[in-house]
Structures are given as structure tokens and as C-alpha cells.
Amino acid sequence: MKNVLVIHYSQSGQLTEIAQNIAKPLVENPELNVSFHTISPVKPYPFPWNKDTFFDVFPESFLQIPTELNPIPNEILDKKYDLILFSYQVWYLTPSIPANSFLKSSQAKKLLENTPVVTIIACRNMWALAQEKVKKLLKANNADLKGNLAFIDRAGNLISVVTIVDWMFSGIKKKYLGIFPLPGVSQKDINEADKFGKIINESLSQNNFENLQEKFVENNGVYVSPYLVNVDKKGNFIFSKWSKFISKRKNTRSSWLKVFYVYLFIAIWVISPIVYILHVLTYPLTFQKRKKAIKYYQSV
């Protein structure tokens, strides 16, 4: 029998449901032995968040500073896997602290070395540069990345900001003010995630992952917006300055985090719309560049 490991960390449960739905066809395959592992920080992160804790994780999250994790059980750690499905959230344009901490651990090195990996992302809408960071960590662990799936909130950028923030701070997935769409990945996309599990199952049965990512793309598993990639890049540049600055302010950290919150509010509601308008106006001039960006981020 072939061994498959599903690794994930989720706060709200959304990513758990996605990972389980993708794994369902693999679990149903009698020729596969599927194990599950939930990444567990020694000091849990809250859900719902409150404002202070949400912004307090920003510097360590963006700077990819790991936190201590509870050890992986030996019955999982001691197996050799034919495929690992690694599911993660995006925090501040970066893999979440628990996901990042796992990838930087010695236990991850043991599990991932010379092992095919499929990454599964669930986030608001910006994931491209977070995946680039994950790719570097997988390479450092000598893992063999074979595919990537990105599940996003399909609402407009500013609408999703409103709905996701309400969900994060209330813990309740509801229509904000009764008129906005539900936050997060649509239930339809979550329910249909098993189609990717069927694709993975077929590739695993044939011992052939060469066309796996192409099949993901053909089935709308990786949506790339050149506009959001551009915002992602600009955000990474600015976040690098803020995170380094705040991390060095031990005595005034909380005050500077409040300043960062004000900056973020302005960036989302003032700067972001301006960037979008410029994106639309320059579309004919940058068409080929955007086409290349889509092709790159849809690949592994």
C-alpha cells in the first residue's frame, strides 16, 4: 500500500474542510493508507481574533519567525510517504506562523525529504508570494513540489476585506449587515474540492505527477489575478520595512502596531483603489507581462 499524509493548520475550520474533501477520494481508495496531522502550536492562536492579538502576530508572521510546536506523533513521523498534501493559510502575505514553523522544523525535514508534495492554500485572495516563500522552504527540505491549489474568496477585493474582518473578529461566518456575501471560500468551491482529490488519486495510482498541475489549472484550481500579484509584491516590500521596524521596538511595540493599523487602513481603502485604477488604465501596455505572470504563478 502507498502512504499519503495530509498536514494542515486551520483556525476557523475552513481549511480543514477543504483538506478533508480533497483527501476523500484518497481515503476511499483501498490501495492507499491516508494519515492526517494537524499542526499544533504549543501556545494556540485565538479564533476569533481580537484586534490586539491579530496585529501583534504581524512582525513575526511576515519575518517568518517560527513558534514552538507540539511534536508530531511517532506513528506519523516514522512512516515514509508516497505523497504529502500540505495545507496552509496566508497571514500577512506569508504562510501562517504555524505552517512556517512546521516547514522550518527538523521533523518536517524528515517527512518531506525526497517526497512528492502538493500544496493547498485557503486565503482571502493574495497567495502568490506566500507560495514563493513556501517553495523556498520545501526546497530547503529537499521536497519535490508536484502541484499547488489555491482556494480564495471570489468576492471583490474591498468587499472581501469587510466580510473577512467581520468573520475573523466575530468567529461567525455570516452575511455582514445581511447584504454582503458570505466571507471566505465559497461553500460550492469547498464542496467540489474532491474533484482535485480524484485527479491526485489518478496521478498517484499511475505513479505519474508530471501533468498534475496542468490538470489543476484546467479544473480552475489556481486563479491568478495580475492586479493582486502586483498588490502582493508592493505589500511585501512595505511589510518588510514595517515588520523589521516594529520587531526592534521592544518598549513601544504596541504603540507602533497601532500606527501600522492606521497605515493598513489607509493602504486598503485609499491606496488600493488608486492602484486598481492605474492597473486598468495601463492594461494594454502590460498585457504580455501580465500573461507571463499568470503562466508563472499557475505553475510549480
ABEGO torsion letter per residue (X at the ends): XBBBBBBBBBAAGAAAAAAAAAAAAAAABAABBBBBBBBBBABBBBOBBBAAAAAAAAAAAAAGBBBBBBBBBAAAAABBBABBBBBBBBBGGBBBAAAAAAAABAAAAAAABGBBBBBBBBBAABAAAAAAAAAAAAAAAGBBBABBBBBBBABBAAAAAAAAAAAAAAGBBBBBGGABBBBEBBAAAAAAAAAAAAAAAAAAAAGBAAAAAAAAAAAGABBBBAAAAAAAAAAAAAAAAAAAAAAABAAAAAAAAAAAAAAAAAAAAAAAAAAAAAAAAAAAAAAAAAAAAAAAAABX
